[in-house]
Amino acid sequence: MLSYCPTCHKAWEYDRLEKREVKHDGMPSFGLERKECSSCKEPPKSFKDLPSTLARERHKILLQKIATDNQKLLKKNVGKKRTK
């Protein structure tokens, strides 16, 4: 069954054999049910801020690891210069 996505302005249908949505460019939309395709639907509100929160936490951990590694390299290089 064809539907029309008012967000991306394309006709689309779900292909059950391939288990995916198929979008059709240039298909007339007259008489088609107006329904958003899965790529245009918003994620559930409970997960809305999750990616940015995870990204901030990962960034924080990465910066801490870089700082720790830099301190170790600095101590190692300072020790080498003193022995020369």
VOLUMZA-422815 format. One record per residue (C-alpha): residue number from 0; x, y, z. Coordinates in steps of 0.001 Angstrom, whole numbers, always signed. Example, Ala and Ser with C-alpha at 12.3 -4.5 7.8 and 13.67 -1.06 7.14 Angstrom:
! VOLUMZA-422815
     i        px        py        pz
     0    +12300     -4500     +7800
     1    +13670     -1060     +7140
END
This chain:
! VOLUMZA-422815
     i        px        py        pz
     0        +0        +0        +0
     1     +1442     +3340     -1045
     2     +1587     +6260     +1374
     3     +2811     +9842     +1018
     4     +5287    +11370     +3465
     5     +4484    +15068     +4001
     6     +7970    +15650     +5481
     7    +10199    +14416     +2636
     8     +7454    +14777       -31
     9     +7873    +11278     -1456
    10     +5546     +8351     -1997
    11     +6705     +5253      -155
    12     +5718     +1688      +589
    13     +7012     -1113     +2776
    14     +8379     -4041      +797
    15     +7646     -7111     +2932
    16     +9865     -9410      +904
    17    +12964     -7236     +1309
    18    +11813     -5921     +4706
    19    +12537     -2280     +3907
    20    +10848      +902     +2781
    21    +10950     +1841      -863
    22    +10600     +5521     -1835
    23     +9324     +6614     -5229
    24    +10375     +9959     -6725
    25     +7930    +11729     -9004
    26     +4939     +9616     -7980
    27     +1653    +11578     -7837
    28      +435    +11966     -4282
    29     -3250    +12474     -5042
    30     -5378    +10052     -3035
    31     -2492     +8564     -1051
    32     -2671     +8250     +2724
    33      -554    +10927     +4424
    34     +1843     +9118     +6737
    35     +5470     +9831     +7653
    36     +8065     +7306     +6520
    37    +10326     +5733     +9139
    38    +13312     +7909     +8187
    39    +11312    +11095     +8882
    40     +9702    +10013    +12155
    41    +11169    +11449    +15342
    42    +12728     +9111    +17884
    43    +10747     +8587    +21106
    44    +10982    +11551    +23481
    45    +12629     +9465    +26193
    46    +15637     +8922    +23910
    47    +15784    +12460    +22482
    48    +18739    +13677    +24570
    49    +20500    +10326    +24844
    50    +22966    +10675    +21911
    51    +24187    +14098    +23025
    52    +24554    +12932    +26629
    53    +26508     +9874    +25562
    54    +28678    +11954    +23265
    55    +29495    +14382    +26089
    56    +30407    +11530    +28437
    57    +32584     +9826    +25821
    58    +34263    +13139    +25012
    59    +34945    +13746    +28701
    60    +36473    +10260    +29111
    61    +38575    +10703    +25971
    62    +39912    +14086    +27124
    63    +40835    +12589    +30518
    64    +42665     +9700    +28819
    65    +44576    +12124    +26570
    66    +45583    +14237    +29575
    67    +46780    +11154    +31471
    68    +48749     +9883    +28457
    69    +50343    +13298    +27964
    70    +51445    +13396    +31614
    71    +53054     +9957    +31262
    72    +54873    +10997    +28058
    73    +56066    +14212    +29671
    74    +57500    +12362    +32686
    75    +59133     +9800    +30402
    76    +60750    +12452    +28188
    77    +61903    +14601    +31113
    78    +63558    +11493    +32629
    79    +65415    +10819    +29356
    80    +66720    +14394    +29110
    81    +68127    +14278    +32652
    82    +70131    +11125    +31949
    83    +71800    +12610    +28824
END
